[in-house]
């Protein structure tokens, strides 16, 4: 089983868990092959680690788990619609920015990661809906 190193810890993943981002991530178009890795000491957060650039990993969370009313819509012109089977609901992850003072941690709800679990393909999409922020405060129940 392959592993990757995150903050000095070797974490295993399976080849079948590799997610392809055809356009990469916003501002990082070269990061196309990513894998979501669990690590018990950071739960409920996860790592989204690059297989294209060693040492690049983001803290992410399932957006709906943190914000139960969060229901972003894919823009009608999104090419991700072509990837996502009609009957599949995508997994939606949000990138988390961990602040030195834990209570000031924020979540990017404006540019979530939409992932098709069946196709193992994903896209980071900037939402046109202004009600979502790139710096949404972590819910108080999490930050306590």
C-alpha positions in Angstrom: 0.0 0.0 0.0 1.5 3.4 -0.9 2.0 6.1 1.7 2.6 9.8 1.7 4.2 11.9 4.3 2.3 14.7 6.0 4.0 16.6 8.7 6.5 13.8 9.3 3.9 11.1 9.5 3.5 8.3 6.9 -0.1 7.9 6.0 -1.4 5.1 3.8 -3.8 5.4 0.9 -5.1 3.2 -1.8 -4.6 3.7 -5.6 -8.4 3.5 -6.0 -8.8 6.6 -3.7 -6.9 8.9 -6.1 -9.1 11.8 -7.2 -8.4 13.5 -10.5 -8.9 17.3 -10.7 -8.8 17.9 -14.5 -8.2 21.6 -14.0 -6.2 21.4 -10.8 -7.1 23.6 -7.9 -7.7 27.3 -8.1 -4.3 29.0 -8.4 -2.6 25.6 -8.5 -3.5 24.1 -11.9 -0.6 21.6 -11.7 -2.2 19.8 -8.7 -4.4 17.3 -10.5 -4.0 14.1 -8.6 -5.1 14.3 -5.0 -6.1 11.8 -2.3 -8.2 12.3 0.8 -6.4 10.8 3.9 -7.8 10.4 7.4 -5.7 10.9 10.4 -7.3 10.2 13.8 -5.6 13.1 15.6 -7.2 15.8 13.3 -10.7 14.3 13.0 -13.3 15.5 12.0 -10.9 17.1 9.5 -9.2 15.3 6.7 -6.1 15.8 4.6 -6.3 16.5 0.9 -2.8 15.6 -0.3 -1.2 16.2 -3.6 0.4 13.2 -5.4 1.8 15.7 -8.0 3.9 17.8 -5.5 5.4 16.2 -2.5 4.6 17.9 0.8 1.5 19.7 -0.4 -1.6 19.0 1.7 -4.6 20.9 2.7 -6.9 20.5 5.7 -10.4 19.9 4.5 -13.8 18.9 6.0 -17.0 17.7 4.7 -18.8 21.0 4.4 -22.2 19.8 5.3 -20.9 18.2 8.5 -19.7 21.6 9.7 -22.5 23.7 8.2 -25.7 21.5 8.1 -27.6 24.1 6.0 -24.8 24.5 3.4 -26.3 23.4 0.1 -24.3 25.0 -2.7 -25.5 24.6 -6.3 -23.3 23.8 -9.2 -23.3 26.6 -11.6 -25.3 25.7 -14.8 -22.2 26.3 -16.9 -19.9 24.0 -14.9 -18.2 21.3 -16.9 -18.3 19.2 -13.7 -21.9 18.5 -14.5 -20.7 16.4 -17.4 -18.6 14.3 -15.0 -21.2 13.8 -12.3 -23.7 11.0 -13.0 -27.3 12.4 -12.9 -28.3 10.3 -9.9 -25.1 11.0 -7.9 -24.9 13.6 -5.2 -21.3 14.9 -5.0 -19.2 14.9 -1.9 -18.5 18.5 -1.0 -15.3 19.4 0.8 -14.2 22.8 2.0 -10.7 23.9 2.6 -10.0 24.9 6.2 -7.5 27.5 7.2 -6.2 26.7 10.7 -5.4 29.8 12.6 -2.7 30.0 15.3 -5.6 30.9 17.7 -7.9 27.9 17.1 -11.1 30.0 17.6 -10.1 32.1 14.5 -10.0 29.1 12.1 -12.0 29.7 8.9 -13.6 27.6 6.2 -13.7 28.4 2.5 -17.4 27.9 1.6 -17.1 30.1 -1.5 -14.9 27.7 -3.5 -15.7 24.2 -2.4 -14.4 21.0 -3.9 -17.1 18.9 -5.6 -16.1 15.2 -5.9 -17.8 12.4 -7.8 -17.1 9.3 -5.6 -18.1 7.0 -8.5 -15.9 8.6 -11.1 -13.1 9.7 -8.6 -13.0 13.1 -10.3 -13.3 16.5 -8.7 -13.4 20.2 -9.3 -12.9 23.3 -7.2 -15.7 25.7 -8.2 -16.1 29.3 -7.2 -19.7 29.8 -6.4 -21.5 32.8 -7.8 -23.8 33.0 -4.7 -22.5 35.8 -2.5 -24.0 34.3 0.6 -20.9 32.1 1.0 -17.6 33.4 2.2 -14.0 32.3 1.7 -13.4 33.0 5.4 -16.5 31.6 7.1 -15.7 31.2 10.9 -15.6 27.7 12.1 -18.8 26.9 14.0 -18.5 27.6 17.7 -19.2 24.0 18.6 -16.1 23.0 16.6 -13.9 25.9 17.9 -14.6 25.3 21.5 
